[in-house]
Amino acid sequence: MLPCGCSQQSDRIANEHGADVVARPILLGALFKGIGTPNVPMFAMSEAKRNYMAQDMEDWKRWWGGVPLTFPQGFPIRTVNPLRVSIAQPKCIQGLYKAAWVDGLNIGEDDILVSVLNKNGFDGVRLLKQAKEDPALKDALIKNTNEAMDRGVCGVPTFSVDGGRIAWGQDRFNVVEDEVERAKLTKGVVSAKL
């Protein structure tokens, strides 16, 4: 799941440039395993790099106008069910981001996930049941993850405009904006898919 600031920036770009955001949830741990990256890369970093990364995160929060960011309780969280829920009901994604990355909630716990979904106007019990039992959701999450590996994705957030080159990281939104504009100019499309 993306930190809230990243999702806000992708929505901003979409609104400012006439694009549509199409979320493709992936199993980040499975991606990391598939490409030979530690399950939680920051835990494998030196103390100096972790400290720099923490400062970099604070700098980006300020750059984006004070976007709140809190690591979820029990980080890293098990996101299989929240990811399947977000495939079943994409409109719940922003609420899940906020719960995890602003409120610091462990949405990997079933009772918290259901509560967050209910508070955001969704039927949490039904969506969790669907996430656990619907083979199509399980297959879609695996397919998304495999496609990400095949495309050369190395982490999140990763963006691709209309299936073009990938841009990875919260510090590459300028590239994403350029790609959206390029797609509009070269393909003559009114709305690009981000």
C-alpha angles and dihedrals in degrees: 000000000000123000112257094250091059093050090048091052094049089050090048091052091048092050096045096045104034096250133140121230112223110189118213107186115209136186099252094192091053090048091051091049091048094052097039099253123139113263091245105024095193091059088059094050125100117260090251092055093046089051091049091048090052090052091046090053090052090049092052092048089055093044090055091052102267100314107186117240129180125169109240119254109265093021123217092052127198102249102178095109096040089050093050089047090053090053091050093045114018091180089072094061098092091050091050092049091051093047093051104034104029104028093034094228123158098236088180087080110088097224092050092046092051091047092050092048092048092048088053094053100263131119097254097185093051094046093048091049090050091048091053098042111028109096091197090063091048091049093046092054092049091046092050091049094048091047090051090053091047090052092052097252111168101182146327141325093042122160135193124182114218090338094304130127119332125244118198130199142031088269093063102067089112088061090049091052091050091050092050091052092045090052091051092049101041100037096035091231121153093207126031123202113239 
